[in-house]
């Protein structure tokens, strides 16, 4: 499946991009829209050419870290990290530093409003 189909099927606004067991980036709806605006076919174009490249921040750091937060932090903390990083999606990391998901600013606002 393509990133576009997976996003549509899962009703997701972002996906983690892996190369084997390594996180290499995140692709968002904005990335897909930019791909389309540049007259590229997202079903035929390699995802690596339009994703946001980043690495999971580990103990040893990262050359190009993703905007991320440990799963133990709360929604307000996540929104603050997003604001500081200038992003609408945040990688959520688990106890071992592994990616466990992505959260969007809209999901967090809905949670806080409920």
Buried (B, 14 or more C-beta within 10 A) or exposed (E): EBBBEEBEEEEBBBBBBEEEEEBBBBBBBBBBEEBBEEEBEBEEBEBEEBBBEBBBBEEEEEEEBBBBBEEEEEBEBBBEBBEEBEBBBBBBBEEEEEBBEBBBBEBBEEEEEE
